[in-house]
Amino acid sequence: MNNQQRETNTLTLKTMARKLGFDYCGIAQAAFLEKEARDLEAWLNLGMQADMQWMENNFDKRTDPRLLMPGAKSVISFLFNYYPEKVQDHTDAPKISKYAYGKDYHFVIKEKLGLLLHDLQAELGKFEARIFVDSAPVMDKAWAAKSGLGWQGKNTNLIHPKMGSFFFIGEIICDLDLLADGPIKDYCGTCTRCLDECPTDALIAPNKIDAGKCISYLTIELRGAMPEWALGKMDDWIFGCDVCQDVCPWNRFSKTHQEKLFEPHEKLLSMDRKQWQEITEEVYAEIFKKSAVKRTKFEGLKRNIEFLNSSLPFDKPQ
C-alpha cells in the first residue's frame, strides 16, 4: 500500500469516527510495548493489583496486540466524552462516579465501534479487526498515549489537553496499514493536586497507584468486607471515585457530553442521604437498569452505603 492510500484510509477513518460522535481518534503501530511491559511487571511484583488476579493474566497479550490479533498492523484508539451537565443535587449524599450515571459504557461504545467498523469495511473493503472496550487484556491508556490522544497523568489517567480526562477509551486493533500518530508531551508539570487530594493516599507516587487503597477498587472490585483502615476515608463515595479527576486543572476544559444514553435516571441525581440509606432492591433495579453500577450488585452497593454510615465520627470504633 502506498502512502497516498494510507493517507486516504486514515482520513476516511477519522472522518467516520467524528460523525459517530467520537471526540478524538488516534493511531499507533501495533508492536510490543517494551517500556509499559517493564513498568507493568514491576507494578505486579509489588502486589499493587490487590486481589485483581485478572491483571496478572495474559501478560504477553496485554503487552503485544499482535498476540491478541495475529497480523495486526494498527491500534486505533478512540475517546468519547462522558462529562455530565449536572451532578448529584445533595452535597451530603453518597456519591456515584460520573462515568456510571447513564447506560453502561461497555455496551454504548462497543456498539458505536461496531457501526464504525461496518462502515469502514463497506468503504475500504474487508479487513481483519477486533473491537475492545475495557473488556480484554489491552492497555488502553498506553495505546491512546502512543497515538497522541494525551498523556498519562500523575493520577494514572489519560489527559487530553483540550478535554481533560472525563472520557471513555475504546480500541480497534486491525490489519489495516494506517498512518500512525506520534505521542505528545506530558503537561502535568510540577502539579501534584491529584496525589495531595486522594482521600486514601492510593496514589503513592506520580503515575503509580496502589489499587488496594483506591476507592474505586474498594467500592467496585473488592469482594467481602471493607477494610477497617478505610473507615472515615471514603469521602462519601459508594461507586467509583472522581477526586483525582475533579481536582485536575486540565478538567477545566471538560465540556458537557452530547450522548443521550449517558443521561442519568432522574432519581439518581435527586436522592438525598436518607433515601440512599433506605434504597430497596426495586429502586436499585429501576435506577441502575443497564448501568455499570450493576457490576457491584445491590448487595455490594448496600455494603458501601452501610460502610459510610459506620464511618461517621460518632460511630467510629474506639
N, C-alpha and C positions, 0 to 999 in steps of 0.2 A: 504494500500500500504506500503510495507517495504522500508527501507532506500536504499537498493540496487536499487530498481526500481525507486525511486525518483532521485537518482544519475544518473541513465541511462537516464531517461527522461530529466533531466536538461541538461546533456551533449549533448544530441541529439538536444535540442532546441538551445543551444548556438552555436553549430557547424553549424546548418542550418542558423541561423541568420548571422553568419560571411560570409557564402557562398553567401548570398543575398546582401552583401555589408554593413551591419550594422557594425559600428565600435566597439560598446560595447553593451552588453546585461546584465541586472541585474534583480534580482527577490526580491520581498518583499511579506510578508504575507498580504493578504487582511484583513484589520482591520480599525477601527476608527482612524482617525488622530487627536489625542487629542490635542497635542500642536499646531499643524497647525490650528485647528479649533478655538482655543482661539486667536491666532495671527490674523487670517482672520477676526474674529468678531470685534476685536479691531480696525483693519485697516478700515473696513467698517464703523464702528461707528464714525471714524474720517472724513469720507467722502472722503477718499483718492482715491476712484474709479472714481471720477469725475461724468460724466453722463453715465457711462457704467453700466446701470441698470442690465445687464445680470450677472455681478459679484455678485449681491445680490441674484439672483435667485438660487433655488436648493441647498441651503446651506447644507442640510443634505446629499444629494447625492455627493456634492463636497468633503465632508469630510469622507465619508464612501462608498467605492466602492461596498460593498455588497448590497447597495440600488440601484446602477446602474445595477448590475447583481446579482440577488439572487443566492446564492450558490457559489459565488466567493471564491476562496481559495488563488489565487496568482495574484499579479500585476506585469507584466513583462514590464520592461522599455527598450527602445532601443535608442541609439544615432546614428545619421547619419550626417557625416561631410558635410558642405557646403562651406568651406573656399575656395575662388576663386584663380585661378592662377594669374589673372590680375584684376586690378580695373580701374575705370574711368580714361581716359587719361589726362583730363584737370583739374588741381587742383582748378580752379575757377568755374568749372561747378556745377550746382545744383546736390546734391548727393542722390543716391538711396542706401538704406541699402543692404548689400551684400546678405542677405538671399533672396532678391527678384530679383536677377539678372536673374535667369532662370525660369523654369516652376514652377508653384505653388506647394510648398512642400506638401500641404494637399493631393493632388492627387498622387504625386510620392511616398510618404512614405506610404500612405494608401494602394496603390496597392502592394507595396513590403510586407507589413504586411499581406495582403490578400493571397499572394503567400506563405508566410511562414506558415500561419495558415493552408492552404490547404495541404502543405507538411507534417506538423506536424500531422494533423489528419489522413493522409494516413499512417504515420509511427507508431503513438501511438494509433490509434483508435479514435472514435468520442468523443469529449468533448465539453462542452459549453464554448463559448468565445465571447468577443466583442472587436472590434478594435477602438482605439481612436487616433486621430491626431489633437490636439488643436481644437476639434470640439464639445466638451461636457464638463459638469462640472467635470473635472478631474484635480487635482493639479499635473500636470506632473513633475514639478521640485522637488516637495516634494517627490513624489514616486521614482524618479530617485535617489535622495539623499539617501532615505531609502534603496535602493537596491545597494548602494555602487558605483554609477556611477559618483560621485563627491560630491561637497558641494555647497550650495547656497552662493555665494559670496556677498560682500557688495553692489554690483550693482544689487542684487536680481537674477542674472543669475546663472545657474548651471555651475560649473567649474570642468573640469576633469583634474587631474594632468598631464596627458600625451598628451592632445589635446586641452586644453584651453576651450573656450565656443562657438566657431562657429559651432554649430551642432543643428539639429532638434531632438526633442524628440517625440517618439510615444509609445503607450502602447497597450498591450493585457491583458485584465482582463479575467480570466478564472477559471474554477473549477478544473484544474489540481493541484494536490498536488506536488509542486516542492520544492527543497531545496532553502531556502531564503539566500540572501547575506546580510552581515551587512553593516552599514554606515561607511564612512571613516572620518578622521579628517578634520576640517576646516583649510586650509593652507593660508588664507588671511593675517594672522599675523597683523602687525601694518600698512600695506599698506592702503592708502586712495586715491589712484590716481583717481579711478572712481568717488568718491564723489567730489574731488577737481576739476576735469575737466568737469563735467556735465555742458553744456552751460546754462541750465535754472535752475540749482540748484534743480532738481527734486528728487535727492537722498538726502532726508532730514536727514538721519541717516544710519548707516550700516544696510543693508538688509531691508531698509524701503524706499518706493518710493511714492511720491505724483504724481499719474498718470496724474492729470490735468496739471502738469507742464512738463511732459515728451514729448520730441519732437516726439517720435513715436506715442503717443496718439494724439498730435496736428495735425500731418500730415496724420494720417490714420483714427482714430476713431471719431475725432471731426467733428460734422456736423455744418454748418453755418460758420460765420466769425471767423477768427483768433483773439485771444485776443490782445489788444493793448500792454499789458505788454511784449509780446514776440517779439516786434519789435527789430531788430538788434541782437537777441539771437539765431536765428535758425541755425547758423553755416553752412548755405547753404544746409541743409537737406530738401528734398521735399517728401521723403517717408521713414519713419523709421529713425533710428539713430544708429550708431555703436560706438559712442565716448567712452562709458563706457567699451566696449569690446576692442576697438583699444588701449586704454591706459593700459589695464590689463596686467601685466607682464607674467601671465600664458599663454597668447596667443602667446608668442614667440614659443610655441610648436605647433602652428597651422600648418597643412600641407595641401597642395592642394587636394581638393576632386577629386574623380575619376568618378563622375556621369555626363554623357553627358547631361542629361535633365536639369542640373543646369547651363549649359553654357549660358552666356548672348547673346542676339542678338547683332551682330557686331556693329550696330548703337548706342546701349546703351552706350558702353564704349567710343566711339569716339566723341559723341556730345559735342560741346562747349557751353558756357553760352548763346550765341546768339541763337543757334539752339534750346536750351531748351525753351527760351523765346518765340520763334516763333513756337513751336510744334503745329501741327494740330491734329485733331481727327483721321485722317487717319494714320499718323505716329505713334500716340499713340497706335492705334489698331494693327499696324504691330509689333512694338517693344515689346509690353506687351501682346501679344496673350497668353492666358492660364497662365498669370503671377499673382502673389499675388498682384501686383500693381493695378489690376482691382478692388480691394476692395475699393479704394478711388475714382474710376471712373475718367474719363477725366476731369470733372468739378472740382473735388477735387484736382487733380494734378495741374491744371491751377491756382486754388486758391493759392496753396502752392508756386508755382513759382512766381506769382504776389506779394505775401506777401514778398518774398525775395527781390524783386525789391524795395518795399516800405520800406524795412529795411536798404537800403543803406544810409550811413551818410548824403548825400546831399538831401535825400528825407524824412528824419525823420520829424515828426510833431514837431512844436516848442512848 
